Amino acid sequence: MDISTIESIIESLIFSYGDALSLDKICEILELDKKTVRSLMKNFMDNYNRANKGIIIREINDKYQMCSNPQYFDYVSKLYQIRQKQALSQAAYEVLSIIAYNQPITKAKIEQIRGVNSDSAVTRLLERNLVKEAGKLEAPGRPRLYETTDEFLKCFGFKSIRDLPMLDIQDLSELNLEELIEEDIK
């Protein structure tokens, strides 16, 4: 098969599957190795997405999915009359960032970092499918572990968790907390 035919088959597979299609499944169907398919996918996506079409192909954790081009969101949303979901609370964003940067992590560790109960924020993130349970910690009580989902990556535009921006956090011992508290009071 020539490359053009393979790309057409890949396009058909991704379109007809609807959800994100794994690299492994594409390899299985095409009967090609991962290195070859990954190279084909990179070239195919570069060409496909460069064409400024209404549909783009996104890679999410070695899975590929067709999505509407974000630059046309205003028009697509009119078609479906999308209701805006209630935005996540500040607490939910805090918990989400803690999970993203420390996964897998227990709720107790999240609460230790935040200093407050995080039950409702974790529940909200689970409902939105931004986080999921990732097993249990081998420790007394076997607490649940949480990690981010592919939906999280999709919503925030990341290809994988490695794409999260690096945090520039100062060592807490360098901070003069009393000075910061006084500045906040003023």
C-alpha positions as CSV (number, residue, x, y, z in Angstrom):
1,M,0.0,0.0,0.0
2,D,1.2,3.5,-0.7
3,I,1.3,6.2,2.0
4,S,-1.7,8.0,0.6
5,T,-3.9,4.9,0.9
6,I,-2.6,4.2,4.4
7,E,-3.4,7.8,5.4
8,S,-6.9,7.5,3.9
9,I,-7.5,4.3,5.9
10,I,-6.2,6.0,9.1
11,E,-8.6,8.9,8.5
12,S,-11.5,6.5,8.0
13,L,-10.6,4.5,11.2
14,I,-10.4,7.6,13.4
15,F,-13.5,9.1,12.0
16,S,-15.6,6.0,12.2
17,Y,-14.4,5.1,15.7
18,G,-15.7,8.3,17.2
19,D,-13.7,8.1,20.4
20,A,-9.9,8.3,20.7
21,L,-8.4,5.4,18.8
22,S,-5.2,3.8,20.3
23,L,-2.0,3.5,18.4
24,D,-2.0,-0.2,19.3
25,K,-5.4,-0.7,17.6
26,I,-4.3,1.2,14.5
27,C,-1.1,-1.0,14.3
28,E,-3.2,-4.1,14.7
29,I,-5.6,-3.1,11.9
30,L,-2.9,-2.0,9.5
31,E,-0.6,-4.8,10.4
32,L,2.3,-2.4,10.8
33,D,4.8,-1.9,13.7
34,K,4.4,1.0,16.2
35,K,7.5,2.9,14.9
36,T,6.1,3.0,11.4
37,V,2.6,3.9,12.4
38,R,3.8,6.6,14.8
39,S,5.9,8.1,12.0
40,L,2.9,7.9,9.6
41,M,0.6,9.5,12.2
42,K,3.0,12.4,12.8
43,N,3.2,13.2,9.1
44,F,-0.5,12.7,8.6
45,M,-1.4,14.9,11.6
46,D,1.0,17.6,10.5
47,N,-0.4,17.8,7.0
48,Y,-4.1,17.3,8.1
49,N,-3.9,20.0,10.9
50,R,-1.9,22.4,8.8
51,A,-4.7,22.6,6.2
52,N,-6.8,24.9,8.5
53,K,-9.8,22.6,8.3
54,G,-12.9,22.5,10.5
55,I,-11.8,19.2,11.8
56,I,-8.4,18.5,13.5
57,I,-6.8,15.3,14.7
58,R,-5.5,15.4,18.3
59,E,-3.1,13.0,20.0
60,I,-3.9,12.2,23.6
61,N,-1.7,9.6,25.4
62,D,-0.9,7.5,22.2
63,K,-4.6,7.8,21.1
64,Y,-5.9,9.8,18.2
65,Q,-9.3,11.5,17.8
66,M,-11.0,13.8,15.4
67,C,-12.3,17.0,17.0
68,S,-13.8,20.2,15.8
69,N,-11.2,22.9,15.3
70,P,-11.3,25.2,18.4
71,Q,-11.2,28.3,16.3
72,Y,-14.7,27.5,15.1
73,F,-16.1,26.8,18.6
74,D,-18.5,29.8,18.5
75,Y,-20.2,28.4,15.4
76,V,-20.3,24.8,16.6
77,S,-21.7,25.9,20.0
78,K,-24.6,27.7,18.2
79,L,-25.5,24.5,16.4
80,Y,-25.7,22.5,19.5
81,Q,-26.8,25.4,21.8
82,I,-24.3,24.2,24.3
83,R,-25.2,25.2,27.8
84,Q,-22.2,26.5,29.7
85,K,-21.5,24.1,32.6
86,Q,-21.0,25.7,35.9
87,A,-17.4,26.6,36.1
88,L,-15.1,24.8,38.5
89,S,-14.6,26.4,41.8
90,Q,-11.2,27.8,42.9
91,A,-11.0,24.8,45.3
92,A,-11.6,22.4,42.5
93,Y,-8.9,24.0,40.4
94,E,-6.5,23.8,43.4
95,V,-7.3,20.1,43.9
96,L,-7.0,19.4,40.2
97,S,-3.5,21.0,40.0
98,I,-2.4,19.1,43.1
99,I,-3.5,15.8,41.6
100,A,-2.0,16.6,38.2
101,Y,1.4,17.4,39.6
102,N,1.5,14.7,42.3
103,Q,-0.4,11.8,40.8
104,P,-1.2,9.2,41.9
105,I,-2.1,10.9,45.2
106,T,-4.5,10.2,48.2
107,K,-7.2,12.5,49.4
108,A,-5.4,12.8,52.7
109,K,-2.3,14.0,51.0
110,I,-4.4,16.5,49.0
111,E,-5.9,17.8,52.2
112,Q,-2.5,18.0,53.9
113,I,-1.2,20.2,51.0
114,R,-4.3,22.4,51.0
115,G,-4.9,22.4,54.7
116,V,-8.7,22.0,54.3
117,N,-11.2,19.2,53.5
118,S,-11.4,18.5,49.8
119,D,-14.2,16.0,49.6
120,S,-16.6,18.1,47.5
121,A,-13.8,19.3,45.1
122,V,-12.7,15.7,44.5
123,T,-16.3,14.6,44.0
124,R,-16.9,17.4,41.4
125,L,-13.7,16.4,39.5
126,L,-14.8,12.8,39.5
127,E,-18.2,13.8,38.2
128,R,-16.6,15.8,35.4
129,N,-14.3,12.9,34.5
130,L,-11.2,15.1,35.0
131,V,-9.8,12.7,37.6
132,K,-10.3,9.0,38.3
133,E,-9.5,6.5,41.0
134,A,-6.2,4.9,40.3
135,G,-6.2,2.0,42.7
136,K,-5.4,1.9,46.4
137,L,-2.3,2.7,48.4
138,E,-0.7,-0.3,50.0
139,A,-0.9,1.3,53.5
140,P,-3.1,1.0,56.5
141,G,-6.7,1.7,55.6
142,R,-5.8,1.3,51.9
143,P,-6.8,4.8,50.9
144,R,-7.8,5.5,47.3
145,L,-5.4,7.0,44.9
146,Y,-6.4,9.7,42.3
147,E,-4.9,10.6,39.0
148,T,-6.0,12.8,36.0
149,T,-7.8,11.3,33.0
150,D,-7.5,11.6,29.2
151,E,-10.5,14.0,29.5
152,F,-8.3,16.3,31.6
153,L,-5.6,16.2,28.9
154,K,-8.2,17.0,26.2
155,C,-9.9,19.8,28.2
156,F,-6.6,21.5,28.9
157,G,-4.9,20.9,25.5
158,F,-2.2,18.5,26.7
159,K,-0.9,15.6,24.7
160,S,0.4,13.8,27.8
161,I,0.9,14.6,31.5
162,R,4.6,15.3,30.6
163,D,3.3,18.5,28.8
164,L,2.3,20.2,32.1
165,P,4.2,23.4,32.6
166,M,7.1,23.1,35.1
167,L,6.3,24.9,38.4
168,D,8.8,27.5,39.7
169,I,8.3,27.0,43.4
170,Q,10.6,28.6,45.9
171,D,11.7,26.6,48.9
172,L,9.3,27.4,51.7
173,S,12.2,27.9,54.1
174,E,13.3,30.9,52.0
175,L,9.9,32.6,52.5
176,N,9.3,34.9,55.4
177,L,5.7,33.9,56.2
178,E,5.2,36.5,58.8
179,E,6.1,39.2,56.3
180,L,3.7,37.8,53.7
181,I,0.9,37.7,56.3
182,E,1.5,41.3,57.3
183,E,1.4,42.3,53.6
184,D,-1.9,40.5,53.1
185,I,-3.4,42.3,56.1
186,K,-2.4,45.7,54.8
